[in-house]
């Protein structure tokens, strides 16, 4: 029942709910009142029709009233629907019209009861007068009239007397009174409207003051009135004598809308400061003079915000495009992706990723619900709020699954609506997920391992309080008679006795301070079982936490005590003891002490009961067998000697074994005791000593190092160096003063040796002394000799003759000084550059002529120091790639010859380069003067040849054009005339190509490379465009052209137009000089650090003696090979000029009848 009542209330509230577009609140209330009124009127006709079968009702309500009620019910629906659309005033007026029409029809009906028509006539003018009232008044009067009209049939019999009184005059009187009321109401309505207009104008003024910083009224530019914001904005307190143009310093942008002029301008304040403003000017008539109103808004801050937004967007794009993640912006409302930071992701193209929902459709089915839940959380976020990342799998284009981590940040969102823009970041975490899986597996393994070991793990703070216990290590709680949870918070003082608690606290602090593992053994306090011992290893885990790894060592302690007591019997006598039982010459092991276990690697319980011979597998020396040993034991009861036993791992051990038989009271053997001493180390030490001495002798043999020993009196006791040309024995027993030629040398050397004797610390010095009349240099190392007690008993010296090395260093320094002197006095600059292009050396007299200093240049990039011209950049790059380059360059008015020589490392890879820059201005001037006359002579000869060639090349098409024009004027057939026109057009095109080639060659001859528009060029795209643009010519010749696109071809730096011209000339030559139906192959690739472009054909070919001449100007080879192919012989010359201007070169491989291959090599673009 409660649900039904709430549903009914909700339905009624929905019926009277006003349109959301209605504002303000009073209009919404008017809409609700009108809806209630219409909803009350609409059911009346239906109710009346239901009761028409009652005679009493039909008697009191006539047929006209029934028709009116039904009509009113039907027509009430129309105003209700209009009101629901938000048009309250129109719905109210329509209600008045409909009500008036129904009342009028009912009033004129002849079957009306007496008195009802008069009442309706009174109601009709009142209803019509309500049209001049406000909407609120109309609703009130309409409600009264409708209610009166509805109850009129019930009141009609009581109005019979009133009907006789209400006649025409009464009707006129009432109508007059209503007209007066209407006039008064209309006057009041007009006053209210004027008041509302003034209030509205005031609100508009306040709105303009809030929207704009100042409002200026001006006539012919002179200010007449301003708003209150004028003085704060411009600083002027009065407008007298001020013009609008006085404030505008620069008009930036202007546009005209209907009735208004808008512009942005830079304006000046009274104090001279400037700001950017938006001006909106409206012209209106004021009497006979036009007046302009200008609204001024300060947009300086807006412009700064726009600039900041543009900079922020630039940084955002730079950040996202350099990010390894995949970033895009999703407009959720339009389901559109306007931005990607890369063209592809997971093998999907940009077009596929731009399809809404395409990438999400590749989600793994098991992860789809998680992704949808993540989207729901994104919709609930606020702008600039980042959601928790979600991890899910996406199918790669190749079919395998990749793990992604996704972050969503809401960028734009309208209040109460879903986000409009979302920034999505996708990161591939497949490798991390694999590592996490491996880490989880490793963690599970470690946990299982920790659960399997018998240790207990406890977390302790610096004060000794338990902060955590490993969950599976509950035995500690059992020992402490506590639950595992009760241990947390307790202190180690509750468990340890005496000084043990203090030792534990010290161990905790040491572990935290040093980071080293502290091992301690403790006996726990009275709360645990007595006699229990534990070993604790304290390990620093966090800055304020230590992990204690505790193990119960009670049994180990008892065993150690027992073994200690047993070992105390033998510790001063033997190293290892083995006790055996003897029966029928079989020796079975009964026990062995720890020393024997350590010696052989066997545990006692592993060998008890086993045969001695099977465990240790003794190996006897020459002439000794097992039978000899058993016979000696049987006869003498004792045997000793050296023998070899095998360790558990098979390692042979040389031991001295002493075996004594044990007998019972009857003298029968019951056992034996073997006392074993390990002599393996002694034998190995002796062998190692002999080997070391032999190696030392071998190492010193032929070595320039002299090794010697001296006692505390600094007398030589041993010296070795067979390379010396004297007998070392003559030096033994002597001191340095008796060996060296000069006393001062001996005193200096002996002082160093005494220093080592006194301090016991070795040293190494570079010394020199006179020997056979010349100074020799030595690297002397002195180390002390100690006896077994650690006392210094002498020294060992090693001296290396480095005289030749010192002299070589002195010679190198002299050469370097000479080189620096030459560099300082010769007009040359030497540069040293590392592999990264950084200058490490810059020396030379001409460095100042370049406006540089060594201190300013070293440490900078060579690209910043030298002029950045394309040829120079190309030469630097070639030299850094390992190529020796020589070039000439002009800087200012000075000419330089530059030598680039690469430096290679040990593996043969370029490790930098050396650059020599030489001023050759004087030589260039002399050479120019010398060449000037030769060039003039050559120019005259070339001009003569050129005039002959040009006159021939121009005469041929001109003759053809002249003949075609003659035939065109004398021919009347359309086909012939069209043929002549085509000939004229073809020859005109030929003339245009000749002129273009001449102009291009002239520009290139003048070296106008400054007009080149250099930029980054994609070689594959450039070649592809050239081939496509010549497809009509290729099809006309019926050729087959195949473009073999190289993979990974880098970009170059050049002029795309000039390179297009050069490649076009090569391709057109291949097309023209290949017979119809030929094969042409265009390739791109990479060779020896350069970009390679090849154009290969199977045409007529070129003789070997013409391979270089074809690049000369106006050379066309065999005239028979150039028939009908046009041209002036400058195409290949243009090609070479363009390619060389880009730092490249052109090669040709051809033979007559075998076709031709032209190769273009360009330097690749290098990052600097």
Secondary structure, 3 states (H helix, E strand, C coil): CHHHHHHHHHHHHHHCCCCCCCCCHHHHHHHHHHHHHHHHHHHHHHHHHHCCCCHHHHHHCCHHHHHHHHHHHHHHHHHHHHHHCCCHHHHHHHHHHHHHHHHHHHHCCCCCCCCHHHHHHHHHHHHHHHHHCCHHHHHHHHHHHHHHHHHHHHHHHHHHHHHHHCCHHHHHHHHHHHHHHHHHHHHHHHHHHHHHHHHHHHHHHHHHHHHCCEEEEEECCEEEEECCHHHHHHCCCCCCCCEHHHCEEEEEEEEEECCEEEEEEEEECCCCCEEEEEEEEEEEEECCEEEEEEEEEECHHHHHHHHHHHHHHHHHHHHHHHCCCEEEEEECCCCEEEEECCCCECCECHHHHHCCCCCHHHECHHHHHHHHHHHHHHHCCCCCCECCCEEEEEECCCCCEEEEEEEEEEEEECCCCCEEEEEEEEEECHHHHHHHHHHHHHHHHHHHHHHHCCCEEEEECCCCEEEEECCCCCHHHHHCCCCHHHHCCCEHHHCECCCHHHHHHHHHHHHHHHCCCEEEEEEECCCCCCCCEEEEEEEEEECCEEEEEEEECHHHHHHHHHHHHHHHHHCCCCCEEEEEEEECCEEEEEEECHHHHHHHCCCHHHHCCCEHHHHHCCECCCCCCHHHHHHHHHHHCEEEEEEEEECCCCCEEEEEEEEEEEECCCCCEEEEEEEEEECHHHHHHHHHHHHHHHHHHHHHCCCCEEEEEEECCCCEEEEECCCCCCCHHHCCCCCHHHHCCCHHHHHHHHHHHHHHHHHCCCEEEEEEEEECCEEEEEEEEEEEEECCCCCEEEEEEEEEECHHHHHHHHHHHHHHHHHHHHHHHCCEEEEEEECCCEEEEEECHHHHHHCCCHHHHCCCEHHHHCCCCHHHHHHHHHHHCCCCEEEEEEECCEEEEEEEEEEECCCCCEEEEEEEEEECHHHHHHHHHHHHHHHHHHHHHHHHHHHHHHHHHHHHHHHHHHHHHHHHHCCCCHHHHHHHHHHHHHHHHHHHHHHHHHHHHHHHHCCCHHHCCCEEECHHHHHHHHHHHCHHHHHHCCCEEEEECCCCCCCEEECHHHHHHHHHHHHHHHHHCCCCCCEEEEEEEEECCEEEEEEEECCCCCCHHHCCHHHCCCCCCCHHHHCCCCCCCCHHHHHHHHHHHCCCEEEEEECCCCCEEEEEEEECCCCC
